[in-house]
Amino acid sequence: MSRTDQITKIIRSLSNNTPDVEGAAVIDNDGLMIASALSADLDEDSVGAMGAALLGLGERITEELERGSFEMVMIRGGDGFVILARCGDEAVLACLASKGAKLGLIFLDLKRSAKELAKLLS
Amino acid sequence: MSEVLSGTLGQVTIASLLQLVESDGLTGMFHAFDCTLRFHDGVLVGADFFGLSGSKAAVEALVRASGAFKMVAEHVPPGNELIPLHSLIMDGFHIMDELQRFGPMVLPSGAIPKLLPADGERSVAQIVLKEKLHLTKVIPSLLKLQNDGQLSPVSIGAPIELEMLHVVGELKGKANTAPTPPPKPVRKGPAPTFDDLVFEARRLTRQRRLTEAEQLLKDALSLNPDSRIVQQNLRRVRTLREQY
């Protein structure tokens, strides 16, 4: 199985097996998608660019405010959540969750997936 | 000693020849005008070109060696690999890319005083040719100036022809007067996979080698035209190119 296929398998598993997760993607620091398990109506260009922008801002903020190295950022909207978690030095795992999501469980699965992804991407 | 390869650079590229030497595990000396590359079991263990030695000589040779070449099978002791072949080829393409960008620039006097005698009249390419300068030193310095916001060309001339940088034969006044035999068939190593191309393209993007990244993504798309991920990557790289 190629590296891309293995990465896709991990995020599809996250998306299918974790309750309330509606989609996931792996995006590198420059906004290039590495793998996607998002719905087809989402614009990949926007997702990639926004992921890179959010990562850049998150890193800047944690550095400027002396909170250590960036690990995760979460945005809450009226209809759900967007969570970005670092998976290695060169990429982030982006996850979309529904409005009533159990965040503790999602964070746990996200962390496990991010760890597996980091190994594949190193 | 026996001659295992011979021909003329230009009819076949030095990159193709090096891939053949590596894939066939050849041991011996590769000679082109003012260029000597030493191989042991297909591994590049030594290089001399145009007054340089080591990995910089290998990169410089990749970009600029010209004329007749031959590979002679002879004893070359094993040694540390100077530079992996794929890195050598990528570095060579990088130099050529940046040369296309910087070559036509005319820089003011004193722009890079110790390295490039800019005079506000000649282009970078003309100075490199005339003064027999090493691209592996000039290009990184120009990149640093640009990154520091200190590169201010006086003017930018017409795009350069890379062939003009095959300086060695021209400056020394030697020409290929002897008839050269037809080039021997060149076999290439195993073709990169779709995955190889895509991950290498992303690595190059991180290094801001965007032209090379774009080409690799196009190559990946030729293998898998329906890949939405690679289509997105290509659009993103093009966007980044506009920004840089």
HADDOCK unambig.tbl for C-alpha pairs under 7 A between the chains (distance, minus, plus):
assign (segid A and resid 2 and name CA) (segid B and resid 195 and name CA) 6.76 0.50 0.50
assign (segid A and resid 3 and name CA) (segid B and resid 195 and name CA) 6.99 0.50 0.50
assign (segid A and resid 4 and name CA) (segid B and resid 195 and name CA) 6.74 0.50 0.50
assign (segid A and resid 32 and name CA) (segid B and resid 233 and name CA) 5.00 0.50 0.50
assign (segid A and resid 32 and name CA) (segid B and resid 236 and name CA) 6.37 0.50 0.50
assign (segid A and resid 33 and name CA) (segid B and resid 229 and name CA) 6.00 0.50 0.50
assign (segid A and resid 33 and name CA) (segid B and resid 232 and name CA) 6.96 0.50 0.50
assign (segid A and resid 33 and name CA) (segid B and resid 233 and name CA) 6.38 0.50 0.50
assign (segid A and resid 34 and name CA) (segid B and resid 229 and name CA) 6.73 0.50 0.50
assign (segid A and resid 35 and name CA) (segid B and resid 229 and name CA) 6.75 0.50 0.50
assign (segid A and resid 44 and name CA) (segid B and resid 232 and name CA) 6.60 0.50 0.50
assign (segid A and resid 45 and name CA) (segid B and resid 232 and name CA) 6.04 0.50 0.50
